[in-house]
Amino acid sequence: ACEATTWNSDKAVSCIVATGVASTLHLALTVGGLLGSTTEIASFDTPVIHINESAANNPRAGTSDAILIMGAGYGVSAHTLQARVGETGCEATAWTSDSSVECGVGVGVAMSHSLAVTAARSAATLIEALSYDAPVLLTIAEANHPPAGDSNAVVVGGVGFGVADYTAQGRVGGTACEA
């Protein structure tokens, strides 16, 4: 329904449309008990995702973090809002405004992922929009100095290695580790 309707002339009526999200509108007009209607007369813009280059929005590898997805057209309330990173839905999606959505990102590692936001029945996607922070090496256990010519395991500590064996590979100098 229109929030307000104004008769302009025998050929024009004005209607103030309520706020909405990503849908096509049909129009029904009743004058003197007679009904006229049409479909797909207008539509709301589809949502859009923007990248904020100045804001750090990368989740830490191996942890669950919340990120803020900036954009436009997310609506004036939650509606049926959903977001995903890559092919995985956010652990939680929270509408914060027409231009931002908070997404609880699951654990993951390094590679680049797309972001998608669906508001009502319309989606926005941005490829290569997010990547997890790279792993950081912090320590090497002191007892792990193998004697010359001997093979020995070296234990490296740090952050961002992930929560599972993703295909981690190590190198010492220019030589790949044996296992």
Backbone as CSV, one residue per row, in Angstrom:
resi,resn,N_x,N_y,N_z,CA_x,CA_y,CA_z,C_x,C_y,C_z
1,ALA,0.843,-1.187,0.000,0.000,0.000,0.000,0.878,1.236,0.000
2,CYS,0.364,2.278,-0.591,1.074,3.558,-0.581,0.985,4.163,0.807
3,GLU,2.046,4.855,1.211,1.991,5.559,2.489,1.071,6.762,2.382
4,ALA,1.005,7.364,1.188,0.094,8.485,0.927,-0.226,8.495,-0.555
5,THR,-1.456,8.851,-0.891,-1.888,8.944,-2.287,-2.466,10.334,-2.522
6,THR,-2.080,10.954,-3.637,-2.571,12.291,-3.974,-3.108,12.286,-5.393
7,TRP,-4.344,12.791,-5.553,-4.924,12.954,-6.879,-4.311,14.196,-7.494
8,ASN,-3.728,14.083,-8.711,-3.112,15.215,-9.399,-3.998,15.736,-10.509
9,SER,-4.595,14.842,-11.300,-5.469,15.221,-12.409,-6.231,13.979,-12.858
10,ASP,-7.025,14.127,-13.931,-7.744,12.949,-14.419,-6.809,11.936,-15.072
11,LYS,-5.510,12.277,-15.217,-4.526,11.369,-15.817,-3.360,11.032,-14.895
12,ALA,-3.370,11.535,-13.654,-2.213,11.306,-12.783,-2.617,11.235,-11.320
13,VAL,-2.061,10.244,-10.625,-2.187,10.085,-9.187,-0.790,9.828,-8.649
14,SER,-0.419,10.480,-7.550,0.894,10.276,-6.940,0.764,9.327,-5.763
15,CYS,1.777,8.506,-5.599,1.792,7.527,-4.517,3.166,7.555,-3.871
16,ILE,3.224,7.694,-2.553,4.494,7.602,-1.830,4.656,6.143,-1.425
17,VAL,5.679,5.516,-1.973,5.914,4.086,-1.768,6.657,3.870,-0.458
18,ALA,6.232,2.884,0.291,6.917,2.520,1.533,8.302,1.977,1.213
19,THR,9.186,2.006,2.194,10.532,1.467,1.981,10.448,-0.031,1.713
20,GLY,11.427,-0.530,0.995,11.440,-1.944,0.667,12.817,-2.377,0.232
21,VAL,12.905,-3.637,-0.124,14.185,-4.219,-0.512,13.986,-5.095,-1.732
22,ALA,14.772,-4.829,-2.751,15.000,-5.732,-3.866,13.793,-6.512,-4.349
23,SER,12.731,-5.852,-4.623,11.581,-6.559,-5.158,10.916,-5.712,-6.230
24,THR,10.159,-6.377,-7.072,9.413,-5.696,-8.121,8.019,-5.402,-7.585
25,LEU,7.544,-4.214,-7.865,6.257,-3.783,-7.349,5.185,-3.860,-8.421
26,HIS,3.990,-4.209,-8.003,2.846,-4.103,-8.901,1.964,-2.971,-8.361
27,LEU,1.094,-2.458,-9.182,0.259,-1.322,-8.799,-1.200,-1.683,-8.991
28,ALA,-1.984,-1.401,-7.986,-3.430,-1.543,-8.077,-4.025,-0.208,-7.661
29,LEU,-4.926,0.325,-8.458,-5.537,1.625,-8.192,-7.049,1.475,-8.266
30,THR,-7.706,1.910,-7.205,-9.162,1.852,-7.175,-9.701,3.277,-7.247
31,VAL,-10.575,3.533,-8.220,-11.209,4.839,-8.379,-12.713,4.601,-8.550
32,GLY,-13.495,5.159,-7.638,-14.952,5.014,-7.724,-15.414,3.574,-7.756
33,GLY,-14.703,2.684,-7.052,-15.090,1.282,-6.992,-14.560,0.439,-8.136
34,LEU,-13.907,1.073,-9.119,-13.326,0.321,-10.237,-11.842,0.105,-9.983
35,LEU,-11.347,-1.078,-10.326,-9.961,-1.450,-10.053,-9.170,-1.527,-11.351
36,GLY,-8.014,-0.902,-11.344,-7.060,-1.040,-12.437,-5.744,-1.514,-11.845
37,SER,-4.996,-2.348,-12.571,-3.738,-2.843,-12.012,-2.733,-3.104,-13.116
38,THR,-1.483,-3.163,-12.707,-0.389,-3.500,-13.608,0.692,-4.207,-12.787
39,THR,1.545,-4.963,-13.451,2.630,-5.657,-12.755,3.958,-5.045,-13.155
40,GLU,4.941,-5.251,-12.319,6.316,-4.808,-12.561,6.387,-3.344,-12.975
41,ILE,5.690,-2.495,-12.233,5.663,-1.068,-12.523,6.927,-0.366,-12.028
42,ALA,7.525,-0.894,-10.952,8.734,-0.293,-10.380,9.442,-1.365,-9.562
43,SER,10.677,-1.085,-9.199,11.415,-2.027,-8.353,12.398,-1.268,-7.479
44,PHE,12.784,-1.894,-6.396,13.831,-1.346,-5.543,15.173,-1.801,-6.099
45,ASP,16.197,-0.990,-5.900,17.537,-1.372,-6.356,17.996,-2.633,-5.639
46,THR,18.780,-3.433,-6.335,19.354,-4.621,-5.712,20.471,-4.183,-4.764
47,PRO,20.784,-5.003,-3.777,21.872,-4.642,-2.857,23.216,-4.578,-3.573
48,VAL,24.141,-3.834,-2.993,25.482,-3.648,-3.547,26.481,-3.815,-2.407
49,ILE,27.620,-4.444,-2.681,28.690,-4.563,-1.687,29.817,-3.631,-2.090
50,HIS,30.322,-2.847,-1.129,31.452,-1.946,-1.359,32.654,-2.447,-0.569
51,ILE,33.837,-2.257,-1.103,35.059,-2.580,-0.379,35.597,-1.303,0.236
52,ASN,35.878,-1.364,1.520,36.490,-0.239,2.214,37.974,-0.542,2.325
53,GLU,38.763,0.022,1.420,40.201,-0.294,1.353,40.953,0.110,2.620
54,SER,40.443,1.103,3.344,41.182,1.584,4.510,40.901,0.773,5.767
55,ALA,39.870,-0.058,5.746,39.512,-0.820,6.950,40.036,-2.248,6.854
56,ALA,40.651,-2.719,7.926,41.088,-4.112,7.974,39.853,-4.967,8.211
57,ASN,39.509,-5.807,7.268,38.300,-6.616,7.372,38.617,-8.088,7.179
58,ASN,39.877,-8.459,7.372,40.256,-9.851,7.210,40.155,-10.567,8.533
59,PRO,39.429,-11.691,8.566,39.396,-12.459,9.803,40.745,-13.130,10.050
60,ARG,41.035,-13.396,11.305,42.276,-14.099,11.635,42.114,-15.568,11.291
61,ALA,43.102,-16.155,10.662,43.045,-17.575,10.297,42.895,-18.412,11.550
62,GLY,42.054,-19.440,11.449,41.891,-20.365,12.550,40.971,-19.879,13.651
63,THR,40.328,-18.727,13.465,39.412,-18.223,14.490,38.086,-17.837,13.843
64,SER,37.075,-17.697,14.666,35.799,-17.160,14.211,35.796,-15.680,14.547
65,ASP,35.560,-14.851,13.573,35.518,-13.405,13.752,34.252,-12.860,13.130
66,ALA,33.881,-11.676,13.532,32.782,-10.968,12.881,33.392,-9.914,11.965
67,ILE,32.869,-9.818,10.760,33.298,-8.780,9.832,32.095,-7.914,9.493
68,LEU,32.348,-6.698,9.050,31.297,-5.783,8.652,31.305,-5.690,7.132
69,ILE,30.187,-6.028,6.502,30.073,-5.956,5.046,29.358,-4.650,4.721
70,MET,30.099,-3.717,4.139,29.552,-2.404,3.802,28.946,-2.443,2.410
71,GLY,27.944,-1.605,2.180,27.316,-1.559,0.863,26.120,-0.648,0.863
72,ALA,25.084,-1.042,0.138,23.852,-0.255,0.051,22.717,-1.188,-0.330
73,GLY,21.504,-0.793,0.034,20.329,-1.540,-0.367,20.029,-2.748,0.489
74,TYR,20.518,-2.753,1.748,20.265,-3.884,2.637,18.922,-3.759,3.360
75,GLY,18.232,-2.640,3.170,16.909,-2.455,3.750,16.934,-1.699,5.057
76,VAL,15.731,-1.382,5.549,15.607,-0.612,6.788,15.351,-1.500,8.000
77,SER,15.307,-2.795,7.785,15.220,-3.770,8.873,15.744,-5.104,8.341
78,ALA,15.777,-6.103,9.191,16.423,-7.368,8.837,15.762,-8.111,7.676
79,HIS,14.461,-7.985,7.474,13.748,-8.716,6.414,14.207,-10.172,6.399
80,THR,14.645,-10.643,5.247,15.183,-12.001,5.120,16.626,-11.891,4.669
81,LEU,17.414,-11.211,5.463,18.797,-10.911,5.128,19.691,-12.107,5.438
82,GLN,20.568,-12.443,4.484,21.547,-13.513,4.672,22.860,-13.071,4.051
83,ALA,23.955,-13.582,4.573,25.270,-13.287,4.002,26.089,-14.569,4.008
84,ARG,27.079,-14.610,3.112,27.960,-15.773,3.078,29.356,-15.342,2.648
85,VAL,30.322,-16.152,3.043,31.716,-15.977,2.641,32.078,-17.203,1.834
86,GLY,32.459,-17.005,0.580,32.694,-18.134,-0.302,31.391,-18.893,-0.463
87,GLU,31.423,-20.185,-0.227,30.219,-21.010,-0.333,29.582,-21.294,1.027
88,THR,30.121,-20.671,2.080,29.660,-20.956,3.433,28.873,-19.790,4.001
89,GLY,27.675,-20.071,4.476,26.863,-19.037,5.113,27.531,-18.535,6.382
90,CYS,27.296,-17.281,6.708,27.830,-16.722,7.948,27.245,-17.489,9.124
91,GLU,28.044,-17.653,10.174,27.551,-18.326,11.379,26.386,-17.548,11.970
92,ALA,26.418,-16.241,11.840,25.323,-15.364,12.245,25.358,-14.141,11.344
93,THR,24.199,-13.667,10.929,24.102,-12.459,10.124,23.250,-11.464,10.888
94,ALA,23.768,-10.251,11.086,23.020,-9.229,11.820,22.914,-7.972,10.970
95,TRP,21.689,-7.543,10.695,21.457,-6.293,9.989,21.826,-5.157,10.930
96,THR,22.639,-4.211,10.471,22.979,-3.059,11.298,22.436,-1.763,10.713
97,SER,22.320,-1.688,9.368,21.739,-0.518,8.719,21.517,-0.850,7.248
98,ASP,20.970,0.096,6.506,20.772,-0.096,5.065,22.103,-0.281,4.343
99,SER,23.205,0.137,4.992,24.503,0.084,4.325,25.523,-0.819,5.013
100,SER,25.109,-1.595,6.019,26.073,-2.503,6.642,25.385,-3.712,7.265
101,VAL,26.104,-4.828,7.167,25.649,-6.106,7.707,26.827,-6.728,8.433
102,GLU,26.588,-7.280,9.614,27.650,-7.969,10.336,27.530,-9.463,10.073
103,CYS,28.672,-10.078,9.770,28.711,-11.494,9.409,29.688,-12.206,10.329
104,GLY,29.201,-13.250,11.015,30.078,-14.090,11.829,30.757,-15.100,10.920
105,VAL,32.039,-14.914,10.688,32.794,-15.730,9.749,33.363,-16.952,10.460
106,GLY,33.211,-18.108,9.855,33.759,-19.331,10.415,35.266,-19.391,10.271
107,VAL,35.850,-20.408,10.857,37.298,-20.574,10.772,37.713,-20.884,9.335
108,GLY,38.896,-20.486,8.983,39.413,-20.732,7.641,40.863,-20.309,7.554
109,VAL,41.409,-20.394,6.372,42.788,-19.968,6.143,42.887,-19.232,4.818
110,ALA,43.979,-18.606,4.628,44.497,-17.745,3.592,43.715,-17.414,2.330
111,MET,43.261,-18.337,1.557,42.804,-18.028,0.205,41.708,-16.974,0.131
112,SER,41.568,-16.377,-1.041,40.607,-15.310,-1.272,39.197,-15.868,-1.428
113,HIS,38.224,-15.164,-0.865,36.837,-15.609,-0.906,35.931,-14.489,-1.424
114,SER,34.813,-14.873,-1.990,33.801,-13.890,-2.382,32.903,-13.605,-1.186
115,LEU,32.220,-12.470,-1.237,31.207,-12.123,-0.250,29.884,-12.038,-0.978
116,ALA,28.810,-12.435,-0.330,27.476,-12.292,-0.913,26.509,-11.872,0.178
117,VAL,25.610,-10.957,-0.179,24.535,-10.530,0.715,23.237,-10.686,-0.047
118,THR,22.265,-11.358,0.573,20.943,-11.509,-0.028,19.947,-10.770,0.844
119,ALA,19.253,-9.815,0.233,18.209,-9.069,0.926,16.905,-9.379,0.200
120,ALA,15.945,-9.928,0.922,14.688,-10.393,0.321,15.035,-11.436,-0.731
121,ARG,14.780,-11.158,-2.007,15.038,-12.150,-3.064,16.163,-11.736,-4.004
122,SER,16.935,-10.747,-3.629,17.963,-10.245,-4.523,19.333,-10.290,-3.852
123,ALA,20.362,-10.663,-4.618,21.690,-10.855,-4.032,22.724,-9.936,-4.659
124,ALA,23.711,-9.586,-3.866,24.903,-8.873,-4.331,26.097,-9.759,-4.047
125,THR,27.023,-9.853,-4.984,28.216,-10.675,-4.807,29.435,-9.867,-5.207
126,LEU,30.501,-10.023,-4.459,31.769,-9.379,-4.779,32.846,-10.450,-4.664
127,ILE,33.539,-10.725,-5.783,34.549,-11.782,-5.779,35.866,-11.266,-5.210
128,GLU,36.660,-12.169,-4.687,37.963,-11.860,-4.090,37.878,-10.680,-3.129
129,ALA,36.873,-10.712,-2.260,36.622,-9.597,-1.360,37.231,-9.782,0.018
130,LEU,37.582,-11.008,0.379,38.037,-11.278,1.725,39.053,-12.406,1.696
131,SER,40.064,-12.283,2.515,40.984,-13.400,2.716,41.386,-13.420,4.175
132,TYR,41.695,-14.586,4.669,42.130,-14.708,6.045,43.559,-14.208,6.159
133,ASP,43.915,-13.664,7.321,45.282,-13.193,7.531,46.263,-14.342,7.338
134,ALA,47.420,-14.028,6.807,48.466,-15.030,6.585,49.004,-15.529,7.928
135,PRO,49.499,-16.770,7.962,50.083,-17.278,9.205,51.312,-16.462,9.611
136,VAL,51.558,-16.401,10.919,52.701,-15.660,11.454,53.533,-16.618,12.297
137,LEU,54.819,-16.737,11.986,55.745,-17.573,12.755,56.247,-16.767,13.941
138,LEU,56.145,-17.365,15.144,56.556,-16.645,16.348,57.720,-17.302,17.073
139,THR,57.748,-18.629,17.150,58.783,-19.296,17.937,59.254,-20.575,17.263
140,ILE,60.454,-20.960,17.620,60.983,-22.288,17.285,61.495,-22.844,18.601
141,ALA,61.058,-24.056,18.934,61.444,-24.660,20.213,62.957,-24.797,20.271
142,GLU,63.569,-24.401,21.408,65.028,-24.378,21.540,65.668,-25.739,21.418
143,ALA,65.005,-26.797,21.804,65.592,-28.141,21.754,65.578,-28.708,20.338
144,ASN,65.139,-27.948,19.372,64.977,-28.462,18.016,66.084,-28.017,17.065
145,HIS,67.322,-28.070,17.502,68.437,-27.779,16.610,69.103,-29.100,16.255
146,PRO,68.761,-29.670,15.096,69.337,-30.986,14.775,70.840,-30.886,14.516
147,PRO,71.590,-31.914,14.944,73.030,-31.932,14.645,73.258,-32.035,13.138
148,ALA,74.370,-31.565,12.670,74.678,-31.590,11.236,74.555,-33.004,10.700
149,GLY,73.878,-33.163,9.572,73.727,-34.449,8.923,72.619,-35.310,9.496
150,ASP,71.980,-34.884,10.579,70.903,-35.642,11.212,69.550,-35.057,10.824
151,SER,68.557,-35.932,10.701,67.184,-35.469,10.511,66.526,-35.370,11.861
152,ASN,65.767,-34.327,12.081,65.070,-34.151,13.333,63.879,-33.233,13.084
153,ALA,62.834,-33.414,13.846,61.658,-32.561,13.701,61.926,-31.190,14.314
154,VAL,61.406,-30.174,13.687,61.492,-28.815,14.203,60.064,-28.354,14.456
155,VAL,59.781,-27.916,15.667,58.434,-27.459,16.012,58.408,-25.946,15.957
156,VAL,57.512,-25.432,15.137,57.375,-23.992,14.950,56.050,-23.556,15.549
157,GLY,56.067,-22.503,16.326,54.838,-21.967,16.916,54.462,-20.648,16.256
158,GLY,53.195,-20.329,16.322,52.727,-19.068,15.752,51.222,-18.975,15.779
159,VAL,50.680,-18.142,14.940,49.229,-17.972,14.839,48.819,-18.040,13.375
160,GLY,47.571,-18.422,13.170,47.025,-18.420,11.820,47.311,-19.672,11.022
161,PHE,47.622,-20.778,11.702,47.891,-22.029,10.994,46.613,-22.791,10.676
162,GLY,45.481,-22.353,11.186,44.211,-23.020,10.938,43.871,-24.002,12.037
163,VAL,42.704,-24.628,11.916,42.239,-25.561,12.945,42.288,-27.003,12.468
164,ALA,42.827,-27.238,11.286,42.946,-28.587,10.734,44.166,-28.619,9.821
165,ASP,44.511,-29.804,9.329,45.636,-29.960,8.411,45.174,-29.586,7.009
166,TYR,45.396,-28.334,6.612,44.891,-27.821,5.345,45.825,-28.084,4.162
167,THR,47.000,-28.411,4.282,48.055,-28.608,3.291,49.248,-27.746,3.675
168,ALA,49.517,-27.716,4.959,50.657,-26.938,5.431,51.941,-27.544,4.892
169,GLN,52.845,-26.679,4.484,54.149,-27.115,4.001,55.198,-26.217,4.625
170,GLY,56.339,-26.794,4.966,57.401,-26.014,5.580,58.683,-26.088,4.779
171,ARG,59.526,-25.088,4.975,60.847,-25.046,4.352,61.834,-24.569,5.393
172,VAL,63.014,-25.154,5.360,64.121,-24.675,6.192,65.204,-24.261,5.212
173,GLY,65.521,-22.975,5.224,66.426,-22.453,4.191,65.711,-22.611,2.851
174,GLY,66.333,-23.191,1.880,65.706,-23.413,0.580,65.226,-24.831,0.394
175,THR,65.250,-25.639,1.465,64.908,-27.059,1.365,63.557,-27.344,1.981
176,ALA,62.706,-28.084,1.235,61.400,-28.469,1.746,61.552,-29.484,2.856
177,CYS,60.669,-29.435,3.831,60.679,-30.432,4.908,60.281,-31.779,4.332
178,GLU,60.796,-32.874,4.925,60.502,-34.219,4.441,59.059,-34.615,4.707
179,ALA,58.485,-34.166,5.787,57.102,-34.544,6.102,56.391,-33.400,6.767
